[in-house]
Each structure stands twice: as C-alpha cells, then as structure tokens.
Amino acid sequence: MESKPITNTDNIINSRDLLTRINWLKQALNYRFSEEYSRELKALNAFERNIEPVASSSTYEPGADLIRDNYIEEYKEAMEKPDMAEDSKAAFSPVDFNGVIYWLRH
C-alpha cells in the first residue's frame, strides 16, 4: 500500500510517517524507477539528515511532530488547551526541509 507523499508544504509531519515514506520509496524504487519517487526520496533523505543532529532517538523515532514554521503558532495555541497543558512546555528545534524551516518537537 502506497504511503502518502511528504512535501515541505505539509503543516505537520510525523517522524514515523517520514520514516515509513522513506522506506516505502526505497522499496518502490527497487521494483521500478520513477523520477518523481527518486526526487522525493532525495529530498526526504536530506530532511532526515538535517533532523539527526537536533534529535535524539527518544524524541525522533517514537513519532515526534515536525511543524512548519508558518504553522507553529497555531500548533502551540492548540497545545495550550487544558487537556494538553503538560505538553505545552515542549521544546522545539529548527530543521531545514528544502528551504523551509520545520520545528522538531521534543
């Protein structure tokens, strides 16, 4: 089953979805070449390499959110709801995704 494409226009990218998509693209490219898949894989691999220096396996692998810079304030406001008060103290680190800043939530 094909996973959903991930681009730097998405407001929120979950790290599990990112890893799933990278693995799916690698498998798909093993069966047949696609210029579109190849470009996407190259971009996602670069994004993943940019995440590694600011992430620990305890924040990245379990499914951390990556929030697009122009969406971060809305995301933080949603976190300030009473049922999410504990999570609102989360730290964020900037990560470049092909010229667009995403914030990795720790």
C-alpha positions as MATLAB code, in Angstrom:
seq = 'MESKPITNTDNIINSRDLLTRINWLKQALNYRFSEEYSRELKALNAFERNIEPVASSSTYEPGADLIRDNYIEEYKEAMEKPDMAEDSKAAFSPVDFNGVIYWLRH';
ca = [
       0.000    0.000    0.000;
       1.424    3.362   -1.020;
       2.132    5.816    1.779;
       1.140    9.459    1.429;
       3.746   11.712   -0.232;
       5.520   14.115    2.116;
       6.436   17.604    0.936;
       7.630   20.813    2.537;
       4.135   22.257    2.125;
       2.694   19.989    4.862;
       1.911   21.808    8.128;
       2.748   18.835   10.335;
       4.916   15.842    9.517;
       5.149   12.988   11.982;
       8.581   11.378   12.139;
       7.046    7.890   11.938;
       5.283    8.883    8.715;
       8.559   10.286    7.380;
      10.452    7.058    8.093;
       7.599    4.975    6.650;
       7.575    7.045    3.462;
      11.361    6.798    3.039;
      11.217    3.019    3.412;
       8.267    2.775    1.022;
      10.069    4.860   -1.614;
      13.200    2.715   -1.333;
      11.155   -0.435   -1.863;
       9.190    1.072   -4.746;
      12.403    2.169   -6.470;
      13.788   -1.370   -6.133;
      10.943   -2.588   -8.363;
      10.790    0.183  -10.906;
      12.469    3.526  -11.457;
      10.402    6.664  -11.114;
      11.911   10.135  -11.462;
       9.201   11.505   -9.153;
       9.912    8.924   -6.429;
      13.638    9.429   -6.841;
      13.332   13.215   -6.340;
      11.073   12.765   -3.317;
      13.424   10.211   -1.743;
      16.405   12.521   -2.271;
      14.558   15.401   -0.570;
      13.339   13.231    2.322;
      16.803   11.740    2.887;
      18.264   15.258    3.079;
      15.493   16.266    5.523;
      16.211   13.208    7.662;
      19.951   14.051    7.716;
      19.055   17.580    8.903;
      16.892   16.147   11.701;
      19.519   13.762   13.074;
      21.796   16.420   14.691;
      18.939   18.010   16.691;
      17.012   14.869   17.604;
      17.554   12.040   19.989;
      16.189    8.594   19.267;
      13.829    9.058   22.221;
      12.165   12.051   20.533;
      12.514   11.204   16.846;
      11.798    7.512   16.471;
       8.622    7.253   18.614;
       6.801    9.739   16.419;
       7.717   13.345   17.081;
       5.948   16.132   15.232;
       7.747   18.393   12.779;
       5.767   21.637   12.443;
       6.124   24.025    9.518;
       7.400   27.447   10.594;
       4.324   29.350    9.404;
       2.070   26.944   11.350;
       3.977   26.822   14.667;
       1.895   29.475   16.453;
      -1.379   27.678   15.659;
       0.194   24.433   16.812;
       1.344   25.974   20.108;
      -2.097   27.524   20.671;
      -3.705   24.109   20.235;
      -1.239   22.720   22.775;
      -2.314   25.300   25.349;
      -5.757   23.751   25.704;
      -6.309   22.446   29.266;
      -6.115   18.794   28.235;
      -2.722   19.447   26.624;
      -1.222   21.750   29.278;
       1.626   19.393   30.170;
       2.693   19.104   26.537;
       2.801   22.889   26.071;
       6.202   23.001   27.776;
       7.743   21.009   24.928;
      10.955   22.283   23.377;
      11.362   22.788   19.635;
      14.443   22.662   17.411;
      14.611   24.103   13.869;
      15.218   21.779   10.919;
      15.567   22.721    7.235;
      13.414   20.856    4.706;
      14.459   22.009    1.257;
      14.490   25.696    2.203;
      11.515   25.586    4.605;
      12.020   25.571    8.372;
      10.244   22.903   10.391;
      10.308   22.736   14.179;
      11.009   19.341   15.724;
       9.019   18.914   18.906;
      10.934   17.220   21.716;
];
